[in-house]
């Protein structure tokens, strides 16, 4: 149980206040129990044998050498899967263990249980697999458009093609074109995949795991184990970040299979290198854009081709394509649109959900285009955006009306009016390269850039998006106490705190406990799409209202009784409620028309950078952001979300990329996959607006993802401004700058 603590004054804060996180101190002191800390007496350790090849036939598997090792209790292959052999978020196309072929480097082939983690790893390495390598499909353009390209899956290589067709005017006074590329970003959470599976007396299994979506895990795991869902019980273990990568299965089925086979608890913990192979990544993208405008800078048309590499299996690629297509022109009014968005299979690593989910890739391209258009029209980057900005009543390219506040022009004006940081210092610590003394200021140029992003909130395109909450009011000693129970995954975003704040505000009771998330209560959906405050917050609010209604009725019938006396006489009051947002609809497969989103959120960024053009080193001096969140539920937590999203956007702009060559990952470690540290993050100026969305609980607007969109193009634009280079690809590498600016 997680109980919210009182403030120093003894009062427990409600909505709109910076309530302290119950896990905050534990995480800072190292006392927090993560999924990798789970332990049971007599447990075994699981390990996975993974394919070294991106594409190959499996001709034979010999488990004998592994089974002969002392301490090994089980070695399982696809033949040992007790139920369905395939699973998947949107399509069940991914094998529990490779059947007759492997489609990416790192695909699981066999699993081992042993009495020591090193024994399990040695046993996995001892399994002999005879592969027959074959041609790997690694070029997404070839996969999508070349009829002679081998099919990664029998149904073909195109997972989804989503067109958008609006208007028929594709000529303009000013035309700018560009080709853009976004590299494969990793979610890079600090706690690798881990969990503990415990066989149960009823023949089922209890699984304690770090995940983002307990019920979808249950929906996928149970059929593979050949068990009814009620015999596969999941509880959320301590999560060390997620950002989309925990939405798919990793060790869940494998640990459960080993536990059921051996009759003993089985723990699996990935190392960092295995984690890079064990989860999906952000879809790399190749994009071609053409913008047409009047001489005064008003958009006439946008054409775009967006190609997303989904890798070997489907995961959430169809939804990512839908987001990229529907938001592919950005938050701008334009009457003529022709977009073709594709998600394709390749033999590259599987890609799926990551913060921003398709909108990030498109945002980098359309914002780069807006800067080109500004230059071609002789306008500032801010003015070109203001002239084309959406507002309430505008329509997306899909025809959907923006029916809540969208003050983009005002947000841009506020951002542009913020003071700029002082000129570059001569302090080495403030220069690109820092104390390495790569420069004393020579060759350092400053640049300023802007970025705007629009992100859908909650699930879209007709998905039945809901959450369930159970709220109970009872006596604990001599004071009322509230117990809130949902299956919503706390993955670092502060959801536990917000649930308690909602209960405290709605019921007026200070003492609130949020129960651990598990499948003993109805689904809360995924902790993704910036949706949990909206949907689970809505469910907790609705359940609290139902409880309050019953308590009010009891007190009205017994006006001489206090709340404590009512609870003493009539016992606990409990209600369970589901909350759904308003319906959404699939996009038309030919025109792309449809009200596909329930809510849209805006964020704008300004980046200031110093660039050493001789060495290609970039220091981000400052980030400034303006974001409309509808209603602030917890100011400090919100600030953390904006900072965190901006950090991941900065990482994509300058350093983060899984480098893949011929289907093989070259840098599966934090030595070579670089993420921003606290030394890379600059000071941030924030302005948070509250323009309530009338359709949402409390008027709130999901806030976690939008800053990830706009920060990347802002940083890239600032680097372009400093260097004068085109730089059509992120992350921008030092050689992209240094080699381009080096003397001939």
RADAMO-V234653 format. One record per pair of residues at least 24 apart in sequence whose ideal C-beta (glycine too) atoms are under 6 Angstrom apart, sorted by the first residue. I is the first residue (numbers start at 1). J is the second residue. D is the distance in whole Angstrom. If there is no record, write none. Layout:
i->[I,I]
j->[J,J]
d->[D,D]
This chain:
i->[1,1,2,2,3,4,4,12,12,14,14,14,15,15,15,18,18,18,19,19,19,21,21,32,33,34,34,34,35,35,35,35,35,36,36,38,38,40,42,43,43,44,44,44,44,45,45,45,45,46,46,46,46,46,47,47,47,47,48,48,49,49,49,49,50,50,50,51,51,51,53,53,54,54,54,54,54,55,55,55,56,56,56,56,56,57,57,58,59,59,60,61,62,63,65,66,66,66,69,71,71,71,72,72,73,73,74,74,74,74,75,76,76,77,82,82,83,83,83,83,84,84,87,87,88,89,89,90,90,91,93,93,94,96,96,103,103,104,104,104,105,105,106,111,113,113,113,136,136,137,137,138,138,138,138,138,140,140,140,140,143,143,144,144,152,153,157,157,158,159,159,159,159,160,160,160,161,162,162,162,162,163,163,164,164,164,164,164,165,166,166,167,167,169,170,172,172,172,173,173,174,174,174,175,176,176,176,176,177,178,178,179,180,180,180,180,181,181,182,182,182,182,182,183,183,183,184,184,184,185,185,185,186,186,187,187,187,187,188,189,189,190,190,191,192,192,193,193,193,193,193,194,195,195,196,197,197,197,197,198,199,199,199,204,204,205,205,205,206,207,207,208,208,209,209,210,210,211,212,212,212,212,212,212,212,212,213,213,214,214,215,217,218,220,221,221,224,225,233,234,235,236,236,239,241,242,243,243,244,244,244,244,245,247,247,247,248,248,248,250,250,272,273,273,276,280,280,280,280,281,281,281,282,283,283,283,283,284,285,287,289,289,291,291,293,297,297,297,297,298,299,299,299,301,302,302,302,303,304,304,305,306,307,308,309,309,310,310,310,311,311,311,311,311,312,312,313,315,315,316,316,317,320,320,322,323,323,323,324,324,326,326,327,327,327,328,329,330,331,331,331,332,333,333,333,337,347,348,348,353,355,355,355,356,356,356,359,359,360,363,363,364,364,367,367,371,381,382,382,385,385,386,398,398,398,398,399,400,404,405,408,411,411,412,414,414,415,415,415,418,418,421,421,421,424,432,432,432,432,433,438,439,443,443,443,444,444,445,445,445,446,446,447,447,447,447,448,448,448,449,449,449,449,449,450,450,451,451,451,451,452,452,453,453,453,453,454,454,455,455,455,455,456,456,457,457,457,457,458,458,458,458,458,459,460,460,460,461,461,462,462,462,465,466,466,467,467,467,467,467,467,468,468,468,468,469,469,469,469,470,470,471,471,471,471,472,472,473,473,474,475,480,480,481,482,482,482,483,484,484,485,485,486,486,487,487,487,487,488,488,488,488,489,489,491,494,495,498,498,499,502,502,502,503,506,506,507,507,530,530,530,533,534,534,537,538,538,539,539,541,542,542,543,543,546,546,547,547,582,601,601,601,602,603,603,603,603,604,605,605,605,607,607,607,609,609,609,611,611,611,613,613,615,616,616,616,618,618,620,621,622,622,623,623,624,625,626,627,628,628,629,629,629,630,630,630,630,630,631,631,631,631,631,638,641,641,642,642,645,645,646,646,647,647,648,649,649,649,650,650,650,651,651,652,652,653,653,653,653,654,654,655,656,657]
j->[513,515,496,514,513,500,512,504,510,501,504,505,501,505,633,634,635,636,497,501,634,494,497,238,238,191,238,240,194,195,210,237,238,194,269,196,208,265,264,265,267,73,113,264,266,114,117,120,267,113,255,258,266,268,112,120,121,124,108,111,109,110,124,127,106,108,277,102,107,109,131,133,104,105,136,347,663,134,136,347,102,131,132,133,134,101,132,100,130,132,130,129,128,127,126,123,126,127,123,114,115,119,114,123,113,262,113,258,261,262,112,111,257,110,225,226,223,224,225,226,223,224,220,224,314,315,316,314,318,314,313,314,313,224,253,312,347,312,347,349,663,664,277,254,258,262,266,347,663,346,347,346,347,348,662,663,307,309,344,346,344,346,342,344,345,345,344,345,344,310,314,317,343,318,321,343,342,321,322,325,341,340,592,325,337,339,397,592,591,337,397,335,336,336,301,292,293,300,294,295,293,376,377,292,291,372,373,376,290,289,369,288,287,365,368,728,286,729,284,285,361,364,730,284,657,731,281,284,658,282,652,656,281,658,243,244,245,354,675,240,241,240,241,240,270,275,250,251,270,275,278,269,251,255,267,255,256,259,266,265,259,260,263,231,232,232,256,259,233,234,256,235,237,237,252,237,239,246,242,246,247,489,491,526,527,528,247,526,487,519,523,252,519,249,252,253,253,256,519,519,518,489,517,491,492,491,354,355,353,354,355,528,279,353,526,528,280,315,352,278,279,669,668,669,668,315,350,351,352,349,351,658,354,308,309,320,351,309,361,365,365,369,369,373,373,377,379,384,387,387,332,334,388,336,329,334,337,338,328,339,340,341,342,343,346,348,343,344,351,346,348,349,350,351,347,350,350,350,352,352,353,343,357,358,461,357,358,359,358,362,398,596,359,362,454,362,397,366,390,408,454,388,388,390,394,397,663,660,663,528,648,705,708,705,708,709,455,709,709,453,709,712,713,451,713,717,450,412,416,412,452,412,592,593,594,596,593,595,693,691,602,604,626,604,626,687,604,606,626,624,685,608,621,622,610,610,612,617,619,617,615,612,612,613,614,610,612,611,613,722,610,722,609,718,721,722,608,718,721,607,714,717,718,721,606,714,605,710,713,714,604,710,603,706,709,710,600,602,601,705,706,709,597,600,530,599,601,702,529,531,534,581,598,529,584,596,597,586,596,584,585,586,581,578,580,524,525,535,536,539,579,521,522,539,578,539,540,543,577,521,576,543,544,547,575,572,574,547,573,572,567,509,563,511,507,509,512,513,514,540,515,521,524,536,517,521,523,524,517,524,532,536,517,527,527,637,532,533,633,540,537,540,541,544,541,544,544,548,702,704,705,700,696,702,697,579,697,577,579,697,577,579,575,577,575,577,573,575,695,701,702,706,628,627,706,707,710,710,710,711,714,714,715,718,718,719,722,719,722,723,723,741,738,734,737,738,654,719,682,682,682,683,682,684,685,686,687,688,689,691,688,701,703,692,693,699,700,701,690,692,698,699,700,703,703,704,686,707,707,708,707,711,676,681,708,708,711,712,676,711,715,675,676,712,730,712,715,716,730,731,732,731,731,731]
d->[5,6,5,5,5,4,5,6,4,5,5,4,5,5,5,6,5,4,5,5,6,6,5,6,5,5,4,5,4,5,4,4,6,4,5,4,6,4,6,4,5,6,4,5,5,6,4,5,6,5,5,5,5,4,5,4,5,4,5,5,5,4,4,5,5,6,6,4,5,6,6,6,5,5,4,4,3,5,4,4,5,4,6,5,6,5,4,6,4,5,4,5,4,6,4,4,5,5,5,5,4,4,5,5,5,5,4,6,5,5,5,5,6,5,6,4,5,5,5,3,4,5,4,6,6,6,5,6,5,4,6,5,4,5,5,4,6,4,6,6,6,5,3,5,4,5,5,4,4,5,5,6,6,6,6,5,6,4,5,6,5,5,5,5,4,6,5,5,6,5,6,5,4,4,4,5,5,5,6,4,5,5,6,6,5,4,5,4,5,4,6,5,3,5,5,3,6,4,6,5,5,5,6,5,5,4,5,5,5,5,6,5,5,4,6,5,5,4,6,4,5,6,6,6,4,6,5,4,4,4,5,5,5,5,4,6,4,5,5,6,3,5,6,2,4,4,4,5,4,6,5,4,6,6,5,4,5,4,5,5,5,6,6,3,6,6,5,6,5,5,6,5,5,6,6,5,4,5,5,4,5,5,6,5,5,6,6,4,5,5,4,6,5,6,5,5,5,6,6,5,4,6,4,5,5,4,6,5,3,4,6,6,4,5,6,6,5,6,6,5,6,6,5,6,4,5,5,5,3,6,5,6,4,4,6,6,4,5,4,4,5,5,5,5,6,4,5,5,5,6,6,4,5,4,5,5,5,5,5,5,5,4,5,5,6,6,5,6,5,6,5,5,4,5,6,5,5,6,3,5,5,4,6,4,6,6,3,5,4,5,5,6,5,6,6,5,5,4,5,6,4,4,6,6,5,4,5,6,6,6,6,5,5,5,4,5,5,6,5,5,4,5,5,5,4,5,5,5,5,6,6,5,6,6,6,6,5,5,4,4,6,5,4,6,5,6,5,5,5,5,5,6,5,5,5,6,4,4,4,5,6,5,5,5,4,5,5,5,6,4,5,6,5,4,3,3,5,6,6,5,5,3,3,6,5,6,5,4,4,3,5,6,5,6,3,4,6,6,5,5,5,6,4,6,5,4,5,4,6,4,6,5,5,6,5,5,5,5,5,6,5,5,6,5,4,4,6,4,4,4,6,6,3,6,5,4,4,4,6,5,4,4,5,5,6,6,4,6,5,4,5,5,6,5,6,5,5,5,5,6,4,5,5,5,5,5,6,4,6,4,5,4,6,4,5,4,5,6,5,5,6,5,5,6,6,4,5,6,3,5,5,6,6,6,5,4,4,6,4,5,4,5,5,4,4,6,5,5,6,5,6,5,6,4,4,5,5,6,4,5,4,4,4,4,4,6,6,6,4,6,6,5,6,3,4,4,6,6,5,6,5,6,6,5,4,6,5,6,4,5,6,5,5,5,5,5,5,3,6,6,5,4,4,6,5,5,6,5,3,4,5,4,5,6,5,5,3,4,6,6,6,5,5,5,6,5,4,5,5,5,6,6,6,5]
